[in-house]
Amino acid sequence: MDDLFDDFFAPIARDGAALLEVDVRLLTALASLAQINPELFQKSCAKHADLLLKRANSALTLQEDKDQLRALARPLAV
């Protein structure tokens, strides 16, 4: 599962880190997957949400955008 998530989510999160809309959609997708099957997806979703937040924190300039992403990622925290 980790390889699949690395292949799919990592490049989008890396290349879209400075785009709030991309970050929001990725976090929404990760949260949805974690809800659908926590046993299967929670660990990978949490890992990629954390990486997304780190990248976005470096790339985004507005604190409000960073706060919005942190709030969206909160349910994914392990």
N, CA, C and O atoms as a Tripos MOL2 file, in Angstrom:
@<TRIPOS>MOLECULE
protein
  312   311    78     0     0
PROTEIN
NO_CHARGES

@<TRIPOS>ATOM
      1 N           0.8200   -1.1880    0.0000 N.3       1 MET1
      2 CA          0.0000    0.0000    0.0000 C.3       1 MET1
      3 C           0.8690    1.2580    0.0000 C.2       1 MET1
      4 O           0.5620    2.2290   -0.6920 O.2       1 MET1
      5 N           1.9570    1.2370    0.7810 N.am      2 ASP2
      6 CA          2.8160    2.4160    0.8370 C.3       2 ASP2
      7 C           3.3990    2.7580   -0.5320 C.2       2 ASP2
      8 O           3.4860    3.9320   -0.8940 O.2       2 ASP2
      9 N           3.7970    1.7470   -1.2900 N.am      3 ASP3
     10 CA          4.3430    2.0030   -2.6250 C.3       3 ASP3
     11 C           3.3070    2.6500   -3.5360 C.2       3 ASP3
     12 O           3.6210    3.5740   -4.2860 O.2       3 ASP3
     13 N           2.0860    2.1640   -3.4680 N.am      4 LEU4
     14 CA          1.0210    2.7300   -4.2900 C.3       4 LEU4
     15 C           0.7930    4.1960   -3.9250 C.2       4 LEU4
     16 O           0.6740    5.0470   -4.8070 O.2       4 LEU4
     17 N           0.7330    4.4850   -2.6460 N.am      5 PHE5
     18 CA          0.5310    5.8650   -2.1990 C.3       5 PHE5
     19 C           1.7290    6.7360   -2.5820 C.2       5 PHE5
     20 O           1.5590    7.8850   -2.9890 O.2       5 PHE5
     21 N           2.9410    6.1860   -2.4500 N.am      6 ASP6
     22 CA          4.1340    6.9370   -2.8530 C.3       6 ASP6
     23 C           4.0880    7.2700   -4.3370 C.2       6 ASP6
     24 O           4.4150    8.3880   -4.7360 O.2       6 ASP6
     25 N           3.6860    6.3120   -5.1460 N.am      7 ASP7
     26 CA          3.6280    6.5200   -6.5950 C.3       7 ASP7
     27 C           2.5450    7.5180   -6.9870 C.2       7 ASP7
     28 O           2.7370    8.3120   -7.9080 O.2       7 ASP7
     29 N           1.4300    7.4820   -6.3090 N.am      8 PHE8
     30 CA          0.3040    8.3180   -6.7140 C.3       8 PHE8
     31 C           0.3040    9.6850   -6.0410 C.2       8 PHE8
     32 O           0.2450   10.7060   -6.7260 O.2       8 PHE8
     33 N           0.3690    9.7240   -4.7320 N.am      9 PHE9
     34 CA          0.1870   10.9770   -4.0030 C.3       9 PHE9
     35 C           1.4440   11.8330   -3.9150 C.2       9 PHE9
     36 O           1.3540   13.0590   -3.9800 O.2       9 PHE9
     37 N           2.6030   11.2210   -3.7710 N.am     10 ALA10
     38 CA          3.8330   11.9920   -3.5530 C.3      10 ALA10
     39 C           4.1460   12.9740   -4.6850 C.2      10 ALA10
     40 O           4.4190   14.1410   -4.4070 O.2      10 ALA10
     41 N           4.1170   12.5450   -5.9510 N.am     11 PRO11
     42 CA          4.4420   13.5080   -7.0100 C.3      11 PRO11
     43 C           3.4420   14.6660   -7.1070 C.2      11 PRO11
     44 O           3.8300   15.8060   -7.3610 O.2      11 PRO11
     45 N           2.1720   14.3700   -6.9040 N.am     12 ILE12
     46 CA          1.1600   15.4310   -6.9770 C.3      12 ILE12
     47 C           1.3510   16.4130   -5.8230 C.2      12 ILE12
     48 O           1.2910   17.6280   -6.0110 O.2      12 ILE12
     49 N           1.5810   15.8770   -4.6380 N.am     13 ALA13
     50 CA          1.7830   16.7380   -3.4670 C.3      13 ALA13
     51 C           3.0550   17.5750   -3.6120 C.2      13 ALA13
     52 O           3.0800   18.7480   -3.2390 O.2      13 ALA13
     53 N           4.0920   16.9730   -4.1480 N.am     14 ARG14
     54 CA          5.3540   17.7030   -4.3310 C.3      14 ARG14
     55 C           5.1870   18.8260   -5.3490 C.2      14 ARG14
     56 O           5.5610   19.9700   -5.0910 O.2      14 ARG14
     57 N           4.6220   18.4910   -6.5040 N.am     15 ASP15
     58 CA          4.5080   19.4810   -7.5790 C.3      15 ASP15
     59 C           3.4080   20.5040   -7.3260 C.2      15 ASP15
     60 O           3.4630   21.6120   -7.8580 O.2      15 ASP15
     61 N           2.4250   20.1510   -6.5320 N.am     16 GLY16
     62 CA          1.3130   21.0640   -6.2620 C.3      16 GLY16
     63 C           1.3670   21.7250   -4.9070 C.2      16 GLY16
     64 O           0.3840   22.3280   -4.4730 O.2      16 GLY16
     65 N           2.4870   21.6260   -4.2320 N.am     17 ALA17
     66 CA          2.5890   22.1270   -2.8550 C.3      17 ALA17
     67 C           2.2190   23.6020   -2.7210 C.2      17 ALA17
     68 O           1.6680   24.0090   -1.6980 O.2      17 ALA17
     69 N           2.5100   24.3930   -3.7240 N.am     18 ALA18
     70 CA          2.2440   25.8310   -3.6440 C.3      18 ALA18
     71 C           0.8340   26.1940   -4.0970 C.2      18 ALA18
     72 O           0.4790   27.3720   -4.1320 O.2      18 ALA18
     73 N           0.0340   25.1960   -4.4440 N.am     19 LEU19
     74 CA         -1.3270   25.4470   -4.9180 C.3      19 LEU19
     75 C          -2.3260   24.9470   -3.8840 C.2      19 LEU19
     76 O          -2.4960   23.7400   -3.7070 O.2      19 LEU19
     77 N          -2.9720   25.8600   -3.2150 N.am     20 LEU20
     78 CA         -3.9080   25.5070   -2.1510 C.3      20 LEU20
     79 C          -4.9730   24.5420   -2.6530 C.2      20 LEU20
     80 O          -5.3340   23.6000   -1.9470 O.2      20 LEU20
     81 N          -5.4760   24.7610   -3.8530 N.am     21 GLU21
     82 CA         -6.5420   23.9120   -4.3860 C.3      21 GLU21
     83 C          -6.0850   22.4620   -4.5190 C.2      21 GLU21
     84 O          -6.8550   21.5410   -4.2430 O.2      21 GLU21
     85 N          -4.8600   22.2580   -4.9320 N.am     22 VAL22
     86 CA         -4.3070   20.9020   -5.0510 C.3      22 VAL22
     87 C          -4.1630   20.2850   -3.6660 C.2      22 VAL22
     88 O          -4.5400   19.1330   -3.4500 O.2      22 VAL22
     89 N          -3.6230   21.0460   -2.7410 N.am     23 ASP23
     90 CA         -3.4360   20.5560   -1.3730 C.3      23 ASP23
     91 C          -4.7640   20.1560   -0.7330 C.2      23 ASP23
     92 O          -4.8610   19.1130   -0.0870 O.2      23 ASP23
     93 N          -5.7780   20.9860   -0.9160 N.am     24 VAL24
     94 CA         -7.0960   20.7050   -0.3350 C.3      24 VAL24
     95 C          -7.6700   19.4240   -0.9220 C.2      24 VAL24
     96 O          -8.1710   18.5780   -0.1820 O.2      24 VAL24
     97 N          -7.6050   19.2690   -2.2370 N.am     25 ARG25
     98 CA         -8.1580   18.0650   -2.8860 C.3      25 ARG25
     99 C          -7.4170   16.8070   -2.4510 C.2      25 ARG25
    100 O          -8.0390   15.7690   -2.2260 O.2      25 ARG25
    101 N          -6.1050   16.8910   -2.3310 N.am     26 LEU26
    102 CA         -5.3430   15.7200   -1.8890 C.3      26 LEU26
    103 C          -5.6950   15.3450   -0.4560 C.2      26 LEU26
    104 O          -5.8820   14.1660   -0.1540 O.2      26 LEU26
    105 N          -5.7870   16.3230    0.4210 N.am     27 LEU27
    106 CA         -6.1500   16.0230    1.8070 C.3      27 LEU27
    107 C          -7.5630   15.4520    1.8960 C.2      27 LEU27
    108 O          -7.8250   14.5560    2.6980 O.2      27 LEU27
    109 N          -8.4630   15.9690    1.0800 N.am     28 THR28
    110 CA         -9.8260   15.4450    1.0530 C.3      28 THR28
    111 C          -9.8340   13.9910    0.5850 C.2      28 THR28
    112 O         -10.5370   13.1530    1.1490 O.2      28 THR28
    113 N          -9.0520   13.7020   -0.4410 N.am     29 ALA29
    114 CA         -8.9650   12.3240   -0.9370 C.3      29 ALA29
    115 C          -8.3550   11.3990    0.1150 C.2      29 ALA29
    116 O          -8.8400   10.2850    0.3130 O.2      29 ALA29
    117 N          -7.3070   11.8430    0.7830 N.am     30 LEU30
    118 CA         -6.6780   11.0330    1.8240 C.3      30 LEU30
    119 C          -7.6470   10.7810    2.9800 C.2      30 LEU30
    120 O          -7.7330    9.6650    3.4930 O.2      30 LEU30
    121 N          -8.3650   11.8090    3.3820 N.am     31 ALA31
    122 CA         -9.3350   11.6520    4.4720 C.3      31 ALA31
    123 C         -10.4460   10.6870    4.0820 C.2      31 ALA31
    124 O         -10.8860    9.8810    4.9030 O.2      31 ALA31
    125 N         -10.8970   10.7630    2.8530 N.am     32 SER32
    126 CA        -11.9550    9.8640    2.3800 C.3      32 SER32
    127 C         -11.4820    8.4160    2.3790 C.2      32 SER32
    128 O         -12.2000    7.5210    2.8240 O.2      32 SER32
    129 N         -10.2830    8.1930    1.8820 N.am     33 LEU33
    130 CA         -9.7400    6.8280    1.8750 C.3      33 LEU33
    131 C          -9.5760    6.2870    3.2920 C.2      33 LEU33
    132 O          -9.8970    5.1290    3.5590 O.2      33 LEU33
    133 N          -9.0790    7.1190    4.1910 N.am     34 ALA34
    134 CA         -8.8960    6.6850    5.5790 C.3      34 ALA34
    135 C         -10.2270    6.3470    6.2360 C.2      34 ALA34
    136 O         -10.2940    5.4520    7.0780 O.2      34 ALA34
    137 N         -11.2770    7.0500    5.8610 N.am     35 GLN35
    138 CA        -12.6130    6.7750    6.4120 C.3      35 GLN35
    139 C         -13.2000    5.4960    5.8340 C.2      35 GLN35
    140 O         -13.8480    4.7260    6.5420 O.2      35 GLN35
    141 N         -12.9730    5.2780    4.5560 N.am     36 ILE36
    142 CA        -13.5390    4.1060    3.8820 C.3      36 ILE36
    143 C         -13.0250    2.8100    4.5030 C.2      36 ILE36
    144 O         -13.8000    1.8930    4.7740 O.2      36 ILE36
    145 N         -11.7140    2.7420    4.7270 N.am     37 ASN37
    146 CA        -11.1150    1.5250    5.2730 C.3      37 ASN37
    147 C          -9.9070    1.8920    6.1350 C.2      37 ASN37
    148 O          -8.7710    1.8480    5.6630 O.2      37 ASN37
    149 N         -10.1470    2.2510    7.3910 N.am     38 PRO38
    150 CA         -9.0530    2.6880    8.2530 C.3      38 PRO38
    151 C          -7.9280    1.6550    8.3980 C.2      38 PRO38
    152 O          -6.7510    2.0150    8.4010 O.2      38 PRO38
    153 N          -8.2850    0.3960    8.5140 N.am     39 GLU39
    154 CA         -7.2510   -0.6300    8.6900 C.3      39 GLU39
    155 C          -6.2890   -0.6700    7.5110 C.2      39 GLU39
    156 O          -5.0860   -0.8610    7.6890 O.2      39 GLU39
    157 N          -6.8090   -0.4930    6.3360 N.am     40 LEU40
    158 CA         -5.9990   -0.5810    5.1320 C.3      40 LEU40
    159 C          -5.2890    0.7250    4.7990 C.2      40 LEU40
    160 O          -4.1400    0.7040    4.3570 O.2      40 LEU40
    161 N          -5.9530    1.8630    5.0050 N.am     41 PHE41
    162 CA         -5.4470    3.1290    4.4870 C.3      41 PHE41
    163 C          -4.9310    4.1260    5.5220 C.2      41 PHE41
    164 O          -4.1520    5.0080    5.1610 O.2      41 PHE41
    165 N          -5.3230    4.0290    6.7740 N.am     42 GLN42
    166 CA         -5.0380    5.0860    7.7500 C.3      42 GLN42
    167 C          -3.5510    5.4320    7.8510 C.2      42 GLN42
    168 O          -3.1840    6.6070    7.8240 O.2      42 GLN42
    169 N          -2.7150    4.4350    7.9650 N.am     43 LYS43
    170 CA         -1.2770    4.6920    8.1540 C.3      43 LYS43
    171 C          -0.6950    5.4370    6.9550 C.2      43 LYS43
    172 O           0.0090    6.4320    7.1260 O.2      43 LYS43
    173 N          -0.9800    4.9670    5.7560 N.am     44 SER44
    174 CA         -0.4510    5.6190    4.5530 C.3      44 SER44
    175 C          -1.0440    7.0100    4.3730 C.2      44 SER44
    176 O          -0.3400    7.9380    3.9750 O.2      44 SER44
    177 N          -2.3200    7.1580    4.6600 N.am     45 CYS45
    178 CA         -2.9610    8.4710    4.5400 C.3      45 CYS45
    179 C          -2.3520    9.4680    5.5190 C.2      45 CYS45
    180 O          -2.0960   10.6160    5.1570 O.2      45 CYS45
    181 N          -2.1230    9.0450    6.7320 N.am     46 ALA46
    182 CA         -1.5230    9.9270    7.7350 C.3      46 ALA46
    183 C          -0.1140   10.3360    7.3250 C.2      46 ALA46
    184 O           0.2640   11.4990    7.4650 O.2      46 ALA46
    185 N           0.6500    9.3960    6.8260 N.am     47 LYS47
    186 CA          2.0190    9.6810    6.3860 C.3      47 LYS47
    187 C           2.0180   10.7150    5.2660 C.2      47 LYS47
    188 O           2.7970   11.6680    5.3000 O.2      47 LYS47
    189 N           1.1560   10.5330    4.2830 N.am     48 HIS48
    190 CA          1.1450   11.4500    3.1460 C.3      48 HIS48
    191 C           0.5210   12.7910    3.4910 C.2      48 HIS48
    192 O           0.8860   13.8050    2.8970 O.2      48 HIS48
    193 N          -0.3970   12.8230    4.4220 N.am     49 ALA49
    194 CA         -0.9370   14.1000    4.8880 C.3      49 ALA49
    195 C           0.1520   14.9010    5.5980 C.2      49 ALA49
    196 O           0.2510   16.1160    5.4250 O.2      49 ALA49
    197 N           0.9570   14.2220    6.3870 N.am     50 ASP50
    198 CA          2.0560   14.8900    7.0880 C.3      50 ASP50
    199 C           3.0720   15.4560    6.0990 C.2      50 ASP50
    200 O           3.5190   16.5940    6.2420 O.2      50 ASP50
    201 N           3.4310   14.6590    5.1010 N.am     51 LEU51
    202 CA          4.3730   15.1360    4.0860 C.3      51 LEU51
    203 C           3.7900   16.3130    3.3070 C.2      51 LEU51
    204 O           4.4920   17.2830    3.0190 O.2      51 LEU51
    205 N           2.5080   16.2220    2.9690 N.am     52 LEU52
    206 CA          1.8510   17.3120    2.2540 C.3      52 LEU52
    207 C           1.9170   18.5950    3.0780 C.2      52 LEU52
    208 O           2.2270   19.6590    2.5430 O.2      52 LEU52
    209 N           1.6310   18.5040    4.3660 N.am     53 LEU53
    210 CA          1.6730   19.6940    5.2210 C.3      53 LEU53
    211 C           3.0720   20.2930    5.2780 C.2      53 LEU53
    212 O           3.2250   21.5140    5.2660 O.2      53 LEU53
    213 N           4.0770   19.4550    5.3380 N.am     54 LYS54
    214 CA          5.4540   19.9660    5.3650 C.3      54 LYS54
    215 C           5.7900   20.6990    4.0750 C.2      54 LYS54
    216 O           6.3740   21.7830    4.0990 O.2      54 LYS54
    217 N           5.4180   20.1000    2.9510 N.am     55 ARG55
    218 CA          5.6910   20.7510    1.6650 C.3      55 ARG55
    219 C           4.8980   22.0510    1.5220 C.2      55 ARG55
    220 O           5.4430   23.0740    1.1060 O.2      55 ARG55
    221 N           3.6340   22.0050    1.8610 N.am     56 ALA56
    222 CA          2.7920   23.1920    1.7400 C.3      56 ALA56
    223 C           3.2620   24.2950    2.6790 C.2      56 ALA56
    224 O           3.2040   25.4730    2.3260 O.2      56 ALA56
    225 N           3.7170   23.9350    3.8450 N.am     57 ASN57
    226 CA          4.2010   24.9240    4.8030 C.3      57 ASN57
    227 C           5.3900   25.6930    4.2420 C.2      57 ASN57
    228 O           5.5530   26.8850    4.5040 O.2      57 ASN57
    229 N           6.2180   24.9990    3.4690 N.am     58 SER58
    230 CA          7.3680   25.6530    2.8390 C.3      58 SER58
    231 C           6.9700   26.4660    1.6130 C.2      58 SER58
    232 O           7.5850   27.4910    1.3180 O.2      58 SER58
    233 N           5.9410   26.0110    0.8960 N.am     59 ALA59
    234 CA          5.6000   26.6170   -0.3900 C.3      59 ALA59
    235 C           4.5550   27.7230   -0.3090 C.2      59 ALA59
    236 O           4.5980   28.6740   -1.0880 O.2      59 ALA59
    237 N           3.6250   27.6070    0.6180 N.am     60 LEU60
    238 CA          2.5530   28.6020    0.7250 C.3      60 LEU60
    239 C           3.0220   29.8090    1.5270 C.2      60 LEU60
    240 O           3.8640   29.6860    2.4160 O.2      60 LEU60
    241 N           2.4760   30.9630    1.2070 N.am     61 THR61
    242 CA          2.8940   32.1720    1.9090 C.3      61 THR61
    243 C           1.8800   32.6620    2.9360 C.2      61 THR61
    244 O           2.2620   33.2520    3.9460 O.2      61 THR61
    245 N           0.6020   32.4260    2.6910 N.am     62 LEU62
    246 CA         -0.4260   32.9140    3.6080 C.3      62 LEU62
    247 C          -0.6480   31.9670    4.7860 C.2      62 LEU62
    248 O          -0.8600   30.7680    4.6040 O.2      62 LEU62
    249 N          -0.5980   32.5110    5.9660 N.am     63 GLN63
    250 CA         -0.8260   31.7050    7.1590 C.3      63 GLN63
    251 C          -2.2290   31.1160    7.1800 C.2      63 GLN63
    252 O          -2.4310   30.0040    7.6680 O.2      63 GLN63
    253 N          -3.1940   31.8550    6.6540 N.am     64 GLU64
    254 CA         -4.5710   31.3580    6.6120 C.3      64 GLU64
    255 C          -4.6780   30.0790    5.7830 C.2      64 GLU64
    256 O          -5.4190   29.1640    6.1400 O.2      64 GLU64
    257 N          -3.9400   30.0190    4.6830 N.am     65 ASP65
    258 CA         -3.9330   28.8100    3.8510 C.3      65 ASP65
    259 C          -3.3120   27.6360    4.6160 C.2      65 ASP65
    260 O          -3.8260   26.5180    4.5750 O.2      65 ASP65
    261 N          -2.2290   27.8940    5.2960 N.am     66 LYS66
    262 CA         -1.5650   26.8520    6.0830 C.3      66 LYS66
    263 C          -2.4800   26.3500    7.1950 C.2      66 LYS66
    264 O          -2.5500   25.1490    7.4560 O.2      66 LYS66
    265 N          -3.1750   27.2720    7.8450 N.am     67 ASP67
    266 CA         -4.1110   26.9010    8.9110 C.3      67 ASP67
    267 C          -5.2590   26.0500    8.3750 C.2      67 ASP67
    268 O          -5.6810   25.0890    9.0180 O.2      67 ASP67
    269 N          -5.7590   26.4090    7.1970 N.am     68 GLN68
    270 CA         -6.8430   25.6440    6.5900 C.3      68 GLN68
    271 C          -6.3910   24.2020    6.3280 C.2      68 GLN68
    272 O          -7.1310   23.2590    6.6070 O.2      68 GLN68
    273 N          -5.2040   24.0390    5.8060 N.am     69 LEU69
    274 CA         -4.7000   22.6890    5.5260 C.3      69 LEU69
    275 C          -4.4850   21.8940    6.8110 C.2      69 LEU69
    276 O          -4.7980   20.7050    6.8750 O.2      69 LEU69
    277 N          -3.9540   22.5540    7.8260 N.am     70 ARG70
    278 CA         -3.7540   21.8660    9.1070 C.3      70 ARG70
    279 C          -5.0760   21.3760    9.6710 C.2      70 ARG70
    280 O          -5.1510   20.2780   10.2230 O.2      70 ARG70
    281 N          -6.1110   22.1790    9.5370 N.am     71 ALA71
    282 CA         -7.4370   21.7820   10.0360 C.3      71 ALA71
    283 C          -7.9830   20.6010    9.2440 C.2      71 ALA71
    284 O          -8.5850   19.6960    9.8210 O.2      71 ALA71
    285 N          -7.7800   20.6000    7.9390 N.am     72 LEU72
    286 CA         -8.2390   19.4950    7.1060 C.3      72 LEU72
    287 C          -7.4890   18.1950    7.4200 C.2      72 LEU72
    288 O          -8.0570   17.1050    7.3370 O.2      72 LEU72
    289 N          -6.2180   18.3230    7.7790 N.am     73 ALA73
    290 CA         -5.3900   17.1500    8.0410 C.3      73 ALA73
    291 C          -5.5600   16.6050    9.4590 C.2      73 ALA73
    292 O          -5.1500   15.4770    9.7330 O.2      73 ALA73
    293 N          -6.1440   17.3700   10.3460 N.am     74 ARG74
    294 CA         -6.2700   16.9630   11.7510 C.3      74 ARG74
    295 C          -6.9010   15.5750   11.9320 C.2      74 ARG74
    296 O          -6.4020   14.7980   12.7470 O.2      74 ARG74
    297 N          -7.9710   15.2320   11.2110 N.am     75 PRO75
    298 CA         -8.5560   13.8920   11.3940 C.3      75 PRO75
    299 C          -7.6380   12.7460   10.9520 C.2      75 PRO75
    300 O          -7.8660   11.5920   11.3120 O.2      75 PRO75
    301 N          -6.6160   13.0640   10.1810 N.am     76 LEU76
    302 CA         -5.7080   12.0230    9.6940 C.3      76 LEU76
    303 C          -4.5470   11.7640   10.6470 C.2      76 LEU76
    304 O          -3.8170   10.7880   10.4750 O.2      76 LEU76
    305 N          -4.3680   12.6100   11.6320 N.am     77 ALA77
    306 CA         -3.2380   12.4540   12.5630 C.3      77 ALA77
    307 C          -3.3400   11.1190   13.2860 C.2      77 ALA77
    308 O          -4.4090   10.6940   13.7220 O.2      77 ALA77
    309 N          -2.1860   10.4810   13.3930 N.am     78 VAL78
    310 CA         -2.1350    9.1710   14.0670 C.3      78 VAL78
    311 C          -1.7170    9.3590   15.5010 C.2      78 VAL78
    312 O          -1.6120    8.3840   16.2450 O.2      78 VAL78
@<TRIPOS>BOND
     1     1     2 1
     2     2     3 1
     3     3     4 2
     4     3     5 am
     5     5     6 1
     6     6     7 1
     7     7     8 2
     8     7     9 am
     9     9    10 1
    10    10    11 1
    11    11    12 2
    12    11    13 am
    13    13    14 1
    14    14    15 1
    15    15    16 2
    16    15    17 am
    17    17    18 1
    18    18    19 1
    19    19    20 2
    20    19    21 am
    21    21    22 1
    22    22    23 1
    23    23    24 2
    24    23    25 am
    25    25    26 1
    26    26    27 1
    27    27    28 2
    28    27    29 am
    29    29    30 1
    30    30    31 1
    31    31    32 2
    32    31    33 am
    33    33    34 1
    34    34    35 1
    35    35    36 2
    36    35    37 am
    37    37    38 1
    38    38    39 1
    39    39    40 2
    40    39    41 am
    41    41    42 1
    42    42    43 1
    43    43    44 2
    44    43    45 am
    45    45    46 1
    46    46    47 1
    47    47    48 2
    48    47    49 am
    49    49    50 1
    50    50    51 1
    51    51    52 2
    52    51    53 am
    53    53    54 1
    54    54    55 1
    55    55    56 2
    56    55    57 am
    57    57    58 1
    58    58    59 1
    59    59    60 2
    60    59    61 am
    61    61    62 1
    62    62    63 1
    63    63    64 2
    64    63    65 am
    65    65    66 1
    66    66    67 1
    67    67    68 2
    68    67    69 am
    69    69    70 1
    70    70    71 1
    71    71    72 2
    72    71    73 am
    73    73    74 1
    74    74    75 1
    75    75    76 2
    76    75    77 am
    77    77    78 1
    78    78    79 1
    79    79    80 2
    80    79    81 am
    81    81    82 1
    82    82    83 1
    83    83    84 2
    84    83    85 am
    85    85    86 1
    86    86    87 1
    87    87    88 2
    88    87    89 am
    89    89    90 1
    90    90    91 1
    91    91    92 2
    92    91    93 am
    93    93    94 1
    94    94    95 1
    95    95    96 2
    96    95    97 am
    97    97    98 1
    98    98    99 1
    99    99   100 2
   100    99   101 am
   101   101   102 1
   102   102   103 1
   103   103   104 2
   104   103   105 am
   105   105   106 1
   106   106   107 1
   107   107   108 2
   108   107   109 am
   109   109   110 1
   110   110   111 1
   111   111   112 2
   112   111   113 am
   113   113   114 1
   114   114   115 1
   115   115   116 2
   116   115   117 am
   117   117   118 1
   118   118   119 1
   119   119   120 2
   120   119   121 am
   121   121   122 1
   122   122   123 1
   123   123   124 2
   124   123   125 am
   125   125   126 1
   126   126   127 1
   127   127   128 2
   128   127   129 am
   129   129   130 1
   130   130   131 1
   131   131   132 2
   132   131   133 am
   133   133   134 1
   134   134   135 1
   135   135   136 2
   136   135   137 am
   137   137   138 1
   138   138   139 1
   139   139   140 2
   140   139   141 am
   141   141   142 1
   142   142   143 1
   143   143   144 2
   144   143   145 am
   145   145   146 1
   146   146   147 1
   147   147   148 2
   148   147   149 am
   149   149   150 1
   150   150   151 1
   151   151   152 2
   152   151   153 am
   153   153   154 1
   154   154   155 1
   155   155   156 2
   156   155   157 am
   157   157   158 1
   158   158   159 1
   159   159   160 2
   160   159   161 am
   161   161   162 1
   162   162   163 1
   163   163   164 2
   164   163   165 am
   165   165   166 1
   166   166   167 1
   167   167   168 2
   168   167   169 am
   169   169   170 1
   170   170   171 1
   171   171   172 2
   172   171   173 am
   173   173   174 1
   174   174   175 1
   175   175   176 2
   176   175   177 am
   177   177   178 1
   178   178   179 1
   179   179   180 2
   180   179   181 am
   181   181   182 1
   182   182   183 1
   183   183   184 2
   184   183   185 am
   185   185   186 1
   186   186   187 1
   187   187   188 2
   188   187   189 am
   189   189   190 1
   190   190   191 1
   191   191   192 2
   192   191   193 am
   193   193   194 1
   194   194   195 1
   195   195   196 2
   196   195   197 am
   197   197   198 1
   198   198   199 1
   199   199   200 2
   200   199   201 am
   201   201   202 1
   202   202   203 1
   203   203   204 2
   204   203   205 am
   205   205   206 1
   206   206   207 1
   207   207   208 2
   208   207   209 am
   209   209   210 1
   210   210   211 1
   211   211   212 2
   212   211   213 am
   213   213   214 1
   214   214   215 1
   215   215   216 2
   216   215   217 am
   217   217   218 1
   218   218   219 1
   219   219   220 2
   220   219   221 am
   221   221   222 1
   222   222   223 1
   223   223   224 2
   224   223   225 am
   225   225   226 1
   226   226   227 1
   227   227   228 2
   228   227   229 am
   229   229   230 1
   230   230   231 1
   231   231   232 2
   232   231   233 am
   233   233   234 1
   234   234   235 1
   235   235   236 2
   236   235   237 am
   237   237   238 1
   238   238   239 1
   239   239   240 2
   240   239   241 am
   241   241   242 1
   242   242   243 1
   243   243   244 2
   244   243   245 am
   245   245   246 1
   246   246   247 1
   247   247   248 2
   248   247   249 am
   249   249   250 1
   250   250   251 1
   251   251   252 2
   252   251   253 am
   253   253   254 1
   254   254   255 1
   255   255   256 2
   256   255   257 am
   257   257   258 1
   258   258   259 1
   259   259   260 2
   260   259   261 am
   261   261   262 1
   262   262   263 1
   263   263   264 2
   264   263   265 am
   265   265   266 1
   266   266   267 1
   267   267   268 2
   268   267   269 am
   269   269   270 1
   270   270   271 1
   271   271   272 2
   272   271   273 am
   273   273   274 1
   274   274   275 1
   275   275   276 2
   276   275   277 am
   277   277   278 1
   278   278   279 1
   279   279   280 2
   280   279   281 am
   281   281   282 1
   282   282   283 1
   283   283   284 2
   284   283   285 am
   285   285   286 1
   286   286   287 1
   287   287   288 2
   288   287   289 am
   289   289   290 1
   290   290   291 1
   291   291   292 2
   292   291   293 am
   293   293   294 1
   294   294   295 1
   295   295   296 2
   296   295   297 am
   297   297   298 1
   298   298   299 1
   299   299   300 2
   300   299   301 am
   301   301   302 1
   302   302   303 1
   303   303   304 2
   304   303   305 am
   305   305   306 1
   306   306   307 1
   307   307   308 2
   308   307   309 am
   309   309   310 1
   310   310   311 1
   311   311   312 2
@<TRIPOS>SUBSTRUCTURE
     1 MET1         2 RESIDUE 1 A MET
     2 ASP2         6 RESIDUE 1 A ASP
     3 ASP3        10 RESIDUE 1 A ASP
     4 LEU4        14 RESIDUE 1 A LEU
     5 PHE5        18 RESIDUE 1 A PHE
     6 ASP6        22 RESIDUE 1 A ASP
     7 ASP7        26 RESIDUE 1 A ASP
     8 PHE8        30 RESIDUE 1 A PHE
     9 PHE9        34 RESIDUE 1 A PHE
    10 ALA10       38 RESIDUE 1 A ALA
    11 PRO11       42 RESIDUE 1 A PRO
    12 ILE12       46 RESIDUE 1 A ILE
    13 ALA13       50 RESIDUE 1 A ALA
    14 ARG14       54 RESIDUE 1 A ARG
    15 ASP15       58 RESIDUE 1 A ASP
    16 GLY16       62 RESIDUE 1 A GLY
    17 ALA17       66 RESIDUE 1 A ALA
    18 ALA18       70 RESIDUE 1 A ALA
    19 LEU19       74 RESIDUE 1 A LEU
    20 LEU20       78 RESIDUE 1 A LEU
    21 GLU21       82 RESIDUE 1 A GLU
    22 VAL22       86 RESIDUE 1 A VAL
    23 ASP23       90 RESIDUE 1 A ASP
    24 VAL24       94 RESIDUE 1 A VAL
    25 ARG25       98 RESIDUE 1 A ARG
    26 LEU26      102 RESIDUE 1 A LEU
    27 LEU27      106 RESIDUE 1 A LEU
    28 THR28      110 RESIDUE 1 A THR
    29 ALA29      114 RESIDUE 1 A ALA
    30 LEU30      118 RESIDUE 1 A LEU
    31 ALA31      122 RESIDUE 1 A ALA
    32 SER32      126 RESIDUE 1 A SER
    33 LEU33      130 RESIDUE 1 A LEU
    34 ALA34      134 RESIDUE 1 A ALA
    35 GLN35      138 RESIDUE 1 A GLN
    36 ILE36      142 RESIDUE 1 A ILE
    37 ASN37      146 RESIDUE 1 A ASN
    38 PRO38      150 RESIDUE 1 A PRO
    39 GLU39      154 RESIDUE 1 A GLU
    40 LEU40      158 RESIDUE 1 A LEU
    41 PHE41      162 RESIDUE 1 A PHE
    42 GLN42      166 RESIDUE 1 A GLN
    43 LYS43      170 RESIDUE 1 A LYS
    44 SER44      174 RESIDUE 1 A SER
    45 CYS45      178 RESIDUE 1 A CYS
    46 ALA46      182 RESIDUE 1 A ALA
    47 LYS47      186 RESIDUE 1 A LYS
    48 HIS48      190 RESIDUE 1 A HIS
    49 ALA49      194 RESIDUE 1 A ALA
    50 ASP50      198 RESIDUE 1 A ASP
    51 LEU51      202 RESIDUE 1 A LEU
    52 LEU52      206 RESIDUE 1 A LEU
    53 LEU53      210 RESIDUE 1 A LEU
    54 LYS54      214 RESIDUE 1 A LYS
    55 ARG55      218 RESIDUE 1 A ARG
    56 ALA56      222 RESIDUE 1 A ALA
    57 ASN57      226 RESIDUE 1 A ASN
    58 SER58      230 RESIDUE 1 A SER
    59 ALA59      234 RESIDUE 1 A ALA
    60 LEU60      238 RESIDUE 1 A LEU
    61 THR61      242 RESIDUE 1 A THR
    62 LEU62      246 RESIDUE 1 A LEU
    63 GLN63      250 RESIDUE 1 A GLN
    64 GLU64      254 RESIDUE 1 A GLU
    65 ASP65      258 RESIDUE 1 A ASP
    66 LYS66      262 RESIDUE 1 A LYS
    67 ASP67      266 RESIDUE 1 A ASP
    68 GLN68      270 RESIDUE 1 A GLN
    69 LEU69      274 RESIDUE 1 A LEU
    70 ARG70      278 RESIDUE 1 A ARG
    71 ALA71      282 RESIDUE 1 A ALA
    72 LEU72      286 RESIDUE 1 A LEU
    73 ALA73      290 RESIDUE 1 A ALA
    74 ARG74      294 RESIDUE 1 A ARG
    75 PRO75      298 RESIDUE 1 A PRO
    76 LEU76      302 RESIDUE 1 A LEU
    77 ALA77      306 RESIDUE 1 A ALA
    78 VAL78      310 RESIDUE 1 A VAL
